[in-house]
Amino acid sequence: MRIWVVDNGSQWTHRQWRVLRYLGQETQIVENSTPVADIAAANVDGLLLSGGGARVGLDDRLGNVGDYLDQLKVPVLGVCAGHQYMARHFGGQAAPGAAPEFGRVEMDVLDEGDILRDVPAKTVVWASHHDEVSVLPPGFKVLASSKDCPIQVMRHATRPLFGMSYHPEVEHTEHGVQMFRNFVRICEEARTND
């Protein structure tokens, strides 16, 4: 499987790359300015959109990420700012959270299929965000929430597009590696069904 990490400026982009390597995937980090045609020509099986600096998920344009979401028919996992940008791109909203989350957060899993398969109904994740998805985009559903962030995890109803407000790549997130395994499985299934 070839799953690339799109770098939006996160301090933890290399950790995402490392987890994918640990899981035996062919991966590399690419800048978000990489032309969509270059990614399409590489026949990637999935994309992970990294987080970024402060407020990057609220930017109207995040490199070529919008083009990736519109033109590439592969599974995509947006993390933190990647999650916020995905929500805004598809007609939702992101805004400053009423209670920004930093550090340990207890999350309630509402839908244990897909990206959260084999993750307990209550689990601890590691967050680092002032902003959050405040309005779910049309065609998406909420898979997990926390006390201060109602849209911790979302997915598109028909396309394999997922967003997480926290960081599954850091060891403080319980079952983070399982979430990555689930994304790899989703990419494998999408390739098989293509």
N, C-alpha and C positions, 0 to 999 in steps of 0.2 A: 504494500500500500504506500502511496505517495501522498503525504499530508504536509502541506506547507504552512508555516507560521508567518502571518503578515504583521510586520513590525509597525505599530502605531506610536512607538516611543515609550513603551512600558519598561520599567526597571526589571521586570520579571519575564521578559520575552524569552530569554535564554533558558529559563526554567521550563517553559512550555515545550521548547525544542528538546530539552533533555528528557522530559517525561515521554515524549513520543519516541525518542531514540531508545529509551529504556524498554518500551513496549515493542521494539523491533521494527519500527516504521521507517521508511525512507523519508527524511524530512530535511528541510532547510529553512532558514529565515530569509524573507525577502522584504524589501522596502515597500511601503504602501503606494509608492509612485511607480511600481512595476507595471508596464502596460498589460491590460487584460489579455491581449493576444499572446503575450509571452507565457502567461500562466496557462492559458488554454492549450498552447502548443506543447506544454510540458505534460499534458494529460494527468493533472493532479486528480486524486481521488477525494480530497477534502481540503478545506482551509480553516485555519484557526486565526481569528482576528484578535490580536493582543489588545491589552489595555493601552493607556497612554498617559501623558502628562495631565495636569489639572485642566479640567473642562474640555478636553479634546473630544469627548463623546457628544458635546453640544455643538461642535463646529458644523457649519452647513456642508462642508466638503472635507472628507478625510482621505486625502490622496485619491486613489482610484478605487477605494473600497465600495462605493456605490455601484461602480461598473461591475465589480466582482459579484455583488449581490444580484444584479440584474441580468448579467450575461452568462455567468458560469452556472451550470446545472449540477453542482456537487454539494454535498453537505457542508455547512458552515457553522462553526461555533464561535460566537462573539463573547469575549471575556471583558468585564468591567466597561471601559470606554467603547470597546467593540460591540458590546451588548447595547449600550445606550445609543450608539450611532445606528445600529441595525433597527432599533425601535423607531427612531426618528425618520429614518429612510423610508420605512414602510407606513408612515402616517401616524405613529404614536408620538409621545412626547417624553422628553427627559428634562429634569429640573433639579434644583438643589433639594436634597432630602430634608424633611422636617427634623430628623435626628440622624446626621451623617454617621455611617458605620466605619469604625476602624478597629481592627483586631478581631477577637473571637465573637462570633455571632451564632446563635442557635437557629437553625432553619427547619421549617416544617415542610416535608415532602408531601405534596398534594396529589401527584400523579407519578407512580413509581415505574412507569414504563419508559421506554426511550433512553434518554441521556441519564436518567436517575435510577435505572434498573439496578437492583441489589444494593441500594443505598437505604439505610434505615429511615423510618418515618420522621424521626428527629435526629439531626446530625449537626455537627459543628463545622462551620466554614470560616475562612479568613477573609475579611473584607477590608477595603481601603478606598472608600469613595465618599466624596461630598455629594455628588449627584446620583440620581437614580432614575429608572424608567418610571415616570409618573402616570402615563396613559398608555395602556396596552395598544399596540397597533392592530388595525383590523386584520382578521384572519389568523391571529395568534391566540394562544391560551397560556395561562399561568400554570407552571408545574411545581413551583415551590415559593414559599414566602417566609418572612421573619416578622418579628414584632414591629420593627421600624422600616421595613422595606417589603411592601406587598408583592412586588414582582421581582423576586430573587432569581427565578429561572423561568424562561418562556420558550415556546416553540411555535413555529408556523403550523397550521392545521394540516396542510397538505404537502409542503416542501420540507426537506430536512434542514431547517434553519433553526438554530438554538442560540439562546443568550443566557449568560450567567453574570450577575452583578459582582460576584466575589471572585477569588482566585483559586481555582482547583489545583493549580500547579505547585502551590506551596505546601510544605509538609504539615502545617497547622490545620489545613482543611482535611477533616476526617473523610476517608473514602474518595479523596480527590483523584487518586490513580484509577479507581473504579470508574469514575466519571469519564476519564480519558479512554479507558478500555471500552466503555459504552460508545463513545464517539467513533473509535476505530471500527467497532462492530457496525455502526450505522453506515460508515463509509464503505465497508465491505459489502453490506446488503445493497446499498445504492449501486455499486459497481456491478454486482450480480444481476440486479434487475434492469440494468441499463440496456 
